[in-house]
Amino acid sequence: MLQVRGSAHGTDLTGTLYEPGEEPPSYRGAPTTDAPYVWVCDAFYEVDSGGTTQELGDRTVQVAFESPTPRGFESREAAVEAATEHVRTQFARLGVPAAAVDVEVIEAADAAT
C-alpha cells in the first residue's frame, strides 16, 4: 500500500494506492474494479458558500467534497502517475499552481512509523 501526499500552502491531501493482493475499501455507490492497482482519494472544489472551511496559506476557502471514486490501473507506474496528477488537480481547483504542490509517495510501512 502506498500513500500519495500533495502539500501546498500548509495544507495536505493524501490518497491511498492499493497494490496487488490488498483489498481497497468498499462502500455504497463505489464502482468495483478488478485492476491490480486501485487509487482512492477525495476530490474537492471551491464553493462560494457552504462546504468546509479550509486554511490555504494566507487565505480561507470554502471546499465541497465529492465522493471518492476508486480508479484501477494495470501498472504501478501508471497508478502513481495518475495519483500524482489527481492530487495536483485538486489543489489547482483551489487556485494553487501544479508547480507549487509538493508530491511524495510513501510506503504504508513508512507512514506507520
C-alpha positions in Angstrom: 0.0 0.0 0.0 1.2 3.4 -0.9 0.1 6.9 0.2 0.4 9.7 -2.3 0.5 13.1 -0.5 0.4 16.5 -2.0 1.3 19.5 0.1 0.9 23.2 -0.7 0.4 26.4 1.4 0.3 24.5 4.7 -2.4 22.0 3.5 -2.0 18.3 2.7 -4.1 15.9 0.7 -3.3 12.2 0.9 -4.8 9.3 -1.1 -4.1 5.6 -0.9 -2.9 3.3 -3.7 -3.8 -0.3 -3.1 -1.4 -2.8 -4.6 -2.0 -6.4 -5.8 -3.3 -8.6 -3.0 -4.6 -5.7 -1.0 -8.3 -5.1 -0.7 -9.4 -1.5 -1.4 -12.3 -0.2 0.7 -15.8 -0.8 -0.4 -18.7 1.4 0.3 -22.2 2.1 -1.1 -22.0 3.5 -4.5 -18.4 2.7 -5.1 -17.6 1.2 -8.5 -15.9 -2.2 -8.4 -12.5 -2.6 -10.1 -10.6 -5.8 -10.7 -7.4 -3.9 -11.6 -4.2 -4.9 -9.7 -3.7 -1.2 -8.6 -6.5 0.8 -7.2 -6.3 4.6 -6.3 -8.7 6.1 -3.8 -8.7 9.7 -2.8 -11.0 12.6 -2.1 -11.9 15.1 -4.7 -13.0 18.6 -3.9 -13.6 22.0 -5.4 -14.0 25.6 -4.1 -17.5 26.9 -3.4 -18.8 30.4 -2.6 -20.8 29.3 0.4 -21.3 26.1 2.4 -18.8 23.3 2.3 -16.0 23.1 4.8 -13.7 25.9 5.7 -10.0 25.3 4.8 -7.0 27.4 5.5 -4.8 27.6 2.4 -1.7 29.6 3.1 -2.8 33.2 3.9 -6.4 32.7 2.6 -9.5 30.9 3.8 -11.5 28.9 1.2 -14.8 27.0 1.3 -14.4 23.5 0.0 -17.0 21.0 -1.1 -16.1 17.3 -1.3 -17.1 14.7 -3.9 -17.4 11.0 -3.1 -14.1 9.3 -3.7 -14.2 7.1 -6.8 -11.7 4.2 -7.0 -9.7 4.1 -10.2 -8.0 1.0 -11.4 -4.6 0.7 -13.2 -2.7 -2.2 -14.7 0.8 -1.0 -13.6 2.2 0.7 -10.5 3.9 3.4 -12.7 0.6 4.4 -14.3 -1.2 4.4 -10.9 1.4 6.6 -9.3 1.4 9.0 -12.2 -2.4 9.3 -12.1 -2.4 9.7 -8.3 0.2 12.5 -8.6 -1.9 14.2 -11.2 -5.1 13.8 -9.2 -3.5 15.4 -6.1 -2.2 18.3 -8.2 -5.6 18.8 -9.9 -7.4 19.1 -6.5 -5.1 21.9 -5.5 -5.5 23.5 -8.9 -9.2 23.6 -8.3 -8.4 25.9 -5.3 -6.1 28.1 -7.4 -2.8 26.6 -6.5 -0.5 26.1 -9.5 0.7 22.5 -10.1 4.3 23.6 -9.7 3.6 24.8 -6.1 2.4 21.3 -5.0 5.0 19.0 -3.5 4.1 15.4 -4.0 5.6 12.5 -2.1 4.9 8.8 -2.4 5.1 7.0 0.9 5.2 3.2 1.5 2.5 2.4 4.0 5.0 0.8 6.4 7.0 4.1 6.4 3.8 6.1 7.1 3.0 4.0 10.2 6.3 4.7 11.9 
